Amino acid sequence: LIIPGTPLDVVGFCCTSASTVIGEEAVFQELSSGRGDATRFTTPITAALAAFRSLGVKRLALLTPYIGQVNEIFIDYVHKHSQVQVVKLWTFNLSDDRDVARVCQDDIIEAGAKLAQTTDVDAIFISCTNLRVMQAVSRIEEMSGKACTSSNHALAWHALRLMGHSQDLSKKWGKLFSKQMT
């Protein structure tokens, strides 16, 4: 139970791979258990799919720290729950969360910039809430001219929009933060 009896506007479940494996509805059902109020919920995959719609993404480049099977689950989930096609994948191929947390921002920016060179993609998505990416998103956008978001980046945007905040924060946080949910 998450702070029972205390009204909350939004609760976010913060694990991208778990939210794709478990499924958004199962996560939402568990989060709402015992709440009985108007709390809204989001997950990184929920937020990413909302971000893709708002950005008009059809063809996506995906950057992950995951091993093959986790990438396949994520890609299948995106294909099943949206009109977005993942057309390019780059992975750090890590199976230990401690190693994921150690991936440096420069390596993420370099990989994201390489993915952005793919001419047939609309956007880059950097998956995993354990990667430190918030500041990298704007850098990748500046370098590539393409939209970029990540698990935490999209989750922050989605939570703000679910709470009714519509302020344009794109100067600091990138293209997504100029968009409203569609």
C-alpha positions as CSV (number, residue, x, y, z in Angstrom):
1,L,0.0,0.0,0.0
2,I,1.4,3.4,-1.0
3,I,0.7,6.0,1.6
4,P,-2.9,4.8,2.4
5,G,-5.4,7.5,3.1
6,T,-3.3,10.2,1.5
7,P,-4.6,11.6,-1.8
8,L,-2.0,11.5,-4.6
9,D,-2.3,12.9,-8.1
10,V,0.0,10.4,-9.8
11,V,2.0,7.3,-8.9
12,G,4.7,6.1,-11.2
13,F,6.0,2.6,-11.2
14,C,9.7,3.0,-12.2
15,C,11.0,-0.1,-14.0
16,T,10.7,-0.3,-17.8
17,S,11.5,-3.9,-18.3
18,A,9.2,-5.0,-15.4
19,S,6.3,-2.9,-16.7
20,T,6.6,-4.6,-20.1
21,V,6.9,-8.1,-18.7
22,I,4.2,-7.7,-16.1
23,G,2.0,-5.4,-18.3
24,E,0.7,-2.0,-17.6
25,E,-2.8,-3.1,-16.5
26,A,-1.4,-5.6,-14.0
27,V,0.9,-2.9,-12.6
28,F,-2.0,-0.4,-12.4
29,Q,-4.2,-2.9,-10.7
30,E,-1.5,-3.6,-8.0
31,L,-0.8,0.2,-7.5
32,S,-4.5,1.0,-7.1
33,S,-5.0,-1.8,-4.5
34,G,-6.6,-0.2,-1.5
35,R,-6.4,3.3,-2.8
36,G,-10.1,4.0,-3.7
37,D,-9.3,7.6,-4.9
38,A,-8.7,9.3,-8.2
39,T,-5.0,8.7,-8.3
40,R,-3.6,8.3,-11.9
41,F,-0.9,5.8,-12.7
42,T,2.0,5.6,-15.1
43,T,4.9,3.3,-15.9
44,P,7.9,3.9,-18.2
45,I,6.3,2.0,-21.0
46,T,3.0,3.8,-20.5
47,A,4.8,7.1,-20.6
48,A,7.0,6.1,-23.6
49,L,3.9,5.1,-25.7
50,A,2.2,8.4,-24.8
51,A,5.4,10.3,-25.7
52,F,5.6,8.5,-29.1
53,R,2.0,9.5,-29.9
54,S,2.6,13.1,-28.9
55,L,5.8,13.3,-30.9
56,G,4.3,11.6,-33.9
57,V,6.8,8.8,-33.9
58,K,6.4,6.0,-36.4
59,R,9.9,4.7,-36.7
60,L,12.1,4.4,-33.6
61,A,15.7,3.8,-32.8
62,L,16.1,2.0,-29.5
63,L,19.0,2.2,-27.1
64,T,19.0,-0.2,-24.1
65,P,21.3,-1.7,-21.5
66,Y,19.4,-5.0,-21.8
67,I,20.3,-8.5,-23.0
68,G,18.7,-10.0,-26.0
69,Q,15.6,-11.6,-24.5
70,V,14.6,-8.4,-22.6
71,N,15.1,-6.3,-25.8
72,E,12.8,-8.8,-27.6
73,I,10.1,-8.5,-25.0
74,F,10.3,-4.6,-25.1
75,I,10.2,-4.5,-28.9
76,D,7.3,-6.9,-29.0
77,Y,5.4,-4.8,-26.4
78,V,5.9,-1.6,-28.4
79,H,4.8,-3.3,-31.7
80,K,1.7,-4.8,-30.0
81,H,0.6,-1.6,-28.2
82,S,1.3,1.1,-30.7
83,Q,1.8,2.0,-34.3
84,V,5.5,2.5,-33.7
85,Q,8.1,0.2,-35.4
86,V,11.5,-0.3,-33.8
87,V,13.8,-0.2,-36.8
88,K,17.2,0.1,-35.1
89,L,18.5,-1.4,-31.9
90,W,21.7,-0.7,-30.0
91,T,22.4,-2.3,-26.7
92,F,25.1,-2.3,-24.0
93,N,24.1,-6.0,-23.4
94,L,24.3,-5.9,-19.6
95,S,22.6,-8.4,-17.3
96,D,23.5,-6.9,-13.9
97,D,21.7,-3.7,-12.7
98,R,24.8,-2.5,-10.9
99,D,26.6,-2.5,-14.3
100,V,23.7,-0.6,-15.9
101,A,24.0,2.1,-13.3
102,R,27.7,2.5,-14.1
103,V,27.1,3.3,-17.8
104,C,28.5,6.8,-18.2
105,Q,26.5,9.6,-19.8
106,D,29.2,10.2,-22.4
107,D,28.8,6.6,-23.6
108,I,25.0,7.0,-23.7
109,I,25.3,10.2,-25.7
110,E,27.8,8.7,-28.2
111,A,25.5,5.6,-28.7
112,G,22.4,7.9,-29.1
113,A,24.1,10.1,-31.6
114,K,25.2,7.1,-33.7
115,L,21.6,5.8,-33.6
116,A,20.3,9.2,-34.7
117,Q,22.4,9.0,-37.8
118,T,20.0,6.4,-39.0
119,T,18.1,8.3,-41.6
120,D,14.8,6.3,-41.4
121,V,14.0,7.0,-37.7
122,D,11.8,9.7,-36.2
123,A,13.1,9.5,-32.7
124,I,15.5,7.8,-30.3
125,F,14.3,6.1,-27.1
126,I,16.7,5.2,-24.3
127,S,15.2,2.5,-22.2
128,C,15.8,1.7,-18.6
129,T,15.2,3.8,-15.5
130,N,18.6,2.8,-14.1
131,L,20.4,4.7,-16.8
132,R,21.2,8.3,-16.0
133,V,19.9,10.0,-19.1
134,M,17.9,13.2,-18.4
135,Q,20.6,15.6,-19.4
136,A,21.7,13.4,-22.3
137,V,18.4,13.7,-24.0
138,S,18.8,17.4,-24.9
139,R,22.4,16.8,-26.1
140,I,21.3,14.0,-28.4
141,E,18.5,16.2,-29.8
142,E,20.9,19.0,-30.4
143,M,23.4,16.8,-32.1
144,S,20.9,15.0,-34.3
145,G,17.9,17.2,-34.8
146,K,15.7,14.2,-33.9
147,A,13.4,13.8,-30.9
148,C,14.9,11.8,-28.1
149,T,13.4,10.5,-24.8
150,S,14.1,7.9,-22.2
151,S,12.3,5.9,-19.6
152,N,12.7,8.5,-16.8
153,H,12.4,11.5,-19.2
154,A,9.1,10.2,-20.6
155,L,7.9,9.2,-17.1
156,A,8.5,12.8,-15.7
157,W,6.8,14.3,-18.7
158,H,3.8,12.0,-18.5
159,A,3.4,12.5,-14.7
160,L,3.4,16.3,-15.2
161,R,0.8,16.0,-18.0
162,L,-1.4,13.7,-16.0
163,M,-1.4,16.3,-13.2
164,G,-2.5,18.9,-15.6
165,H,0.8,20.8,-16.0
166,S,1.0,22.1,-19.5
167,Q,4.0,24.4,-19.2
168,D,6.6,24.2,-22.1
169,L,9.8,23.1,-20.5
170,S,11.5,22.2,-23.8
171,K,14.4,24.6,-23.5
172,K,15.9,22.6,-20.6
173,W,14.4,19.1,-21.2
174,G,13.9,18.7,-24.9
175,K,11.2,18.5,-27.6
176,L,8.9,16.2,-25.6
177,F,8.4,18.8,-22.9
178,S,6.8,21.2,-25.5
179,K,4.1,18.6,-26.2
180,Q,0.8,17.9,-24.7
181,M,-0.6,14.3,-24.5
182,T,-2.6,13.3,-27.6
